[in-house]
Amino acid sequence: MPTLIRFLIVLIVLGGLGFAGMIALTMMVDPGEKDITIKIPTRELVAPSTPLDVNNLPAPVNVVPKASSAASSDPTIDTNDPESSESGVKTVDTGAE
């Protein structure tokens, strides 16, 4: 049993010395600051010479197609309504003021 106690005491002392060394490093050592320069080539700073072709874009991702069920809860817009304007917007007067 005395050998085990001596071993544990040695481990505790070594751990304490390691912990004291870490604290001493944080208190006494100043890492300092230095400037960092990163060179970026000029060709990466210039916009591409050809404009983006909006008509040739890839298909969107994660778009679920709309179900073609007849029992759809979405109201449809009647563009054949004679009272609507050219844009399909119809103003309705409710008479309540």
Secondary structure, DSSP 8 states (H G I E B T S, - for coil): -HHHHHHHHHHHHHHHHHHHHHHHHHHH-------------GGGTS--SS---GGG----SS-------TT--S----TT-TTS-TTS---------
